[in-house]
């Protein structure tokens, strides 16, 4: 009975995490060590030490919108036509898929075939007159180009506000974010390394009246937390860490495609590698720890080693005292 309830709840958590990540950022650990101690009365200690990465699809979309030429560069192209005759039965090479080629095939009376390829936009060196003309057009459009850049910047900022995205190339935004997080209880240290990767030293303790999740950043709309602890109405305690795992390549590719429907190049997530340890004196109703529980006196310890290969998200179900 407990296993079924846990399984349904766990699936719902992971599904909601995926949906949330589509609209903003998703949170992923890098190298880390995490521990959770829970007693049968619901008192707990939690710690996380290591890397946390925030991958922002909104920021990626905003940065793509804001890209554009800022310096003049003359560009000239031609349409090039090539004609080649092939003997009867001679193998005809395929078109060059890297180029914009239009192919026509003309059969001849002697059995040969003439292949005509029209290739558009073949780059070449510009002539002085062409450079002069393009430069004049560039200068004439300067005011309009600046206005367009201002408009795109405003749109990109609106995207970040709407979806809670973080632009990790903006030092002011990163500094503001870290200052806000440092004010939150439990965050002993948070330091931006680069590209949305933060070094985090976090620890907290208390009593689980209902639930606990890590991390929560209320100042920005980031994705679902990496770990959930939920107290259920039947007296059991569910522990799920959906982000504490290495995602298989086939699942990763489909998830990345869903998160990036426009096909823009997304930031590459750092590898996940670490460990999660759960210690308790409460009865363990279920866990997916491969090594099982190790008992020392009244305490039982479950351990999950994450990485380098694919792994399951840690799950456990405990029975608290009435």
N, C-alpha and C positions, 0 to 999 in steps of 0.2 A: 504494500500500500504506500509506504513512504517513498519507495523508489519511483513509482509511477508519478506521484505528485511532484517529486523533485525533477524528474525528467521533463515533465510538461512545463514547469516553471523555468527550468534552465533554457529550454528551447525558446520560450517567449522572451527571455532576457537577451539572448544572442540575436534573435530576430529584431528586437527593438533597437539594439545597438547598431545593427547594420543599417536600418532605416534612418536612424539619427545621423549616422556618418555620411549619408548621401547628401545632406543639406548643409553641412558645415565642415568641421574638422573631424579626424578620427585620431584617437590617442593610442600609442603603441609603446611598449617598453623596448629598451635596447638591452644593454647588459645590466643586470640587476640582481638583488637579493631581497626577498620579501618574507616576512614572518607574521603569523597570526596566532595568538594564544587566547583561547576561550575556555572559561570554566563552566561547570554545569549550571551556575546561577546566572550566566549571561554577561559576566564581567569579561572584558577583552583588552588585549594589547595588540597593536598593529604597527608594523614598521616597513618602510620601503626605502631602499638606498640604491641609487643607480640612475640610469638614463631613462628619460621619458621623452618621446617624440610626438609633437603635434604636427600632423600632415594636413595642410589646409588646401582643399580643392577650390574654395572661394578665392583664396589669395592667388592661386595659380591662374584662375580665370581672370582675375583683376589684372595681374601682371601681363598676361597675354594681350588684354585689351589696351594696355598702356604702351605697348611696344610700337615703335615707328621710327622712320629715318630721321636723324637729327643733323646730319651733315650731307652736303651735296655730293653726289656721285653720278657722273654721266654713265648711262647705260644704253647700248645700241644692240639691236638684234636684226637678223635677216631671216628670210624664208629660203631654205636651201632645197633644191630639187636634184635628186640623183636618179639616174636611169641606168639599169643594168639588165643585160639580156642573158638568159640562162638556157642551156641546151635542153632538149627534150629528155625528161627523166632526171635532170640534174637537181640536186637538193637546193631549195631556196631557203636562205636563212630567215629566222623569225625577225619581226620588227623589234627595234630597240625600245623596250618598255619604259626606259628612263627619259625618253624624249617624246615630244608631241609630234608623232609621225602619222601622216595620212598616206595609205598605200593603194596604188592602182595596179592591176595586172592586165596586160594586153597580150593575147595569144597571136603569134605570127604564122604566116602561111607555111613556113618551113618546119613547124613544130616547136620552135623555140618560144620562150615567153619573155616579155620585157616587163620588168618591175620598175615602177616609178614611185619613189618615196618623196613626199613633200614634208620637210621638217621645218616646223615653225619655231620662232624664238631661239635661233642659234646665236649665242653671244659673240660679239666681235668688238674690236677696238674702235672707238668713236672717232670720226673725223673732226678736225678743229671747228668747223662750222657747226657741227651737231652739238659739240660741247658748249659752244657759245649760246646756241639757241636754248638748250636745256637749262643752262645756268640762268638765263634771263627769265625763263618760266618758273624756275625754282625761287628766284628772288621775288617775282611778282606774287607768288603764292605764300610768302612768308607769314603775313598777318593771318591768313586763313588757316595755315598750318599750326600756328601757335594757339589759335582759338580752338582748333580741333584737339590739340594736346591737353588743353585746360579742360575741355569737355570730357575727354576720355579719363583724365585723372579723377574728375568728380564722379564719373560713373563707376570707376574701380573702387573708390572709397565707399560709394553706396553699396556695392556688392559686399564689401567686407563688413559693413555695418549690418546689412540685411541677414547675412549668413553667419555672422560671428567669426569670420575668417581672420587669420593673423598673417600679416606680411612680415616674414622673418628677415627680410632685407632692409627693413625700416628700423634703425637703432632706437628711435624714440618710442615706437610702438612696443618693441621688445622690452625696453627699459620700464615702460609704464606697466606692462603686463607682469613683469617680475616683481616690481614694487607692490602691486596689488596682491599677488600671491603670497609674498613674504608676510603680509599682514594677517593672513589666514592662520588659524590655530593648527598646529601640527607641522607646518612647514618650517623646519629648522634652517633649511638652505635651499635655494633654487638659483641656478646659474645657467645662463644661455651659453652653450658651446658654439653651435653654428647650425644654420639650416633648420631651425625648429627643434633641435635636440637640446634638452635641458638636463643638467645634473641635479638630482633631487635627493634631499635627506629629509624624510618625513617620519614622524612617529606620533601616535596618539593612544589614548586609553579611555575607558569609560564603561558604561553598562548598556547592553543592547536591549533597549526598551522596544524597538521595532527593527531598525536596520542601520547599515553603514555601507558607504561606497567610497572608493578611492580611484582616481582623484576627482574632486569637484572644483570647478573654477567658475564661480557665480558671475564674475565680471564679463565673461565672454561666452558665446554659445559654442562650446566645443563638444565633441562627440561623447558617446556613452563612456562611463567610467571603466577602468580596467578590471575592477574587482567589486563584487557585491556580497554583502552578508545580510541575509533577510530572516527575520524571526517570523515563523508561520503560526497560525492560530491553533495548531494541534500540539504546540510545545516543541516542535523541532526547529532547527536552525540550519538554513541553507547557505552554503559557501560556494560561490561560482566566480572564477576569474577568467572571463572570456578572452581577454587579451594576453594572458600568460601562456602563449603557445606559439609554435612556428606553423604558419599556414602553408599547406601543400601548394606546389606551383600551379596545378590546374585550378584550384580554388582561388589562388591569389590572382590569376589572370582574369577570371570571370568577375571577381570583386572589383579589381581595378577598372575593368571596362564599365561596370555599373557606376562606379564613382566618377568616371571620366567620360561621359557620353559624347563629348565634342571631339575626343581624340587628341586633346592637348597633352603635351608632355608633362607628366606629373613628377613631383619630387620623389626620389627613390628612398624608401624607408630603410632604416638601418636594421641589421639582423637582430632578432630577439634571442637572447641567451641568458639564462639565470636559473634561479631556484625559488621555490615557494614552500614554506614549511608551516604546517598547522599542528599546534599542540593543544591537547584538551584532556580534561578528566571526565568529560561527558561521554556517554555511549556513542559509538560511531555506527550509524544505521547504514551508511553507504559511502563509498568513495571510489574514485577511479585511479588512485595512486597505484602505480605498477608494483612498487615495493611493499605495499601494505603498511599496516600500523606497527610501529616499534614501541613496545611497552617498557616503561621504567617507573616502577612503583605504581602510583595511581595515574600517572600521565601516559598518554598515548600520542605518538608523533607520526604524522603523515608528511611525506616529502615528494615533491614533483621537481624533476630536473628538466628544464626547458631548453631545447636546442642541442646540437645544430640541426637535426633532422625534424620532420613534421611531428607534432605532438598534439595530444588532446588538451583542451582547456581544463584546468583543475576543477574538480567538483567534489563536494562532500556534504553529508547530511548528518547532523548531530541531534541528540535528544537531550534537551535541557530539563532541569528539575522543575517540577510543578510550581 
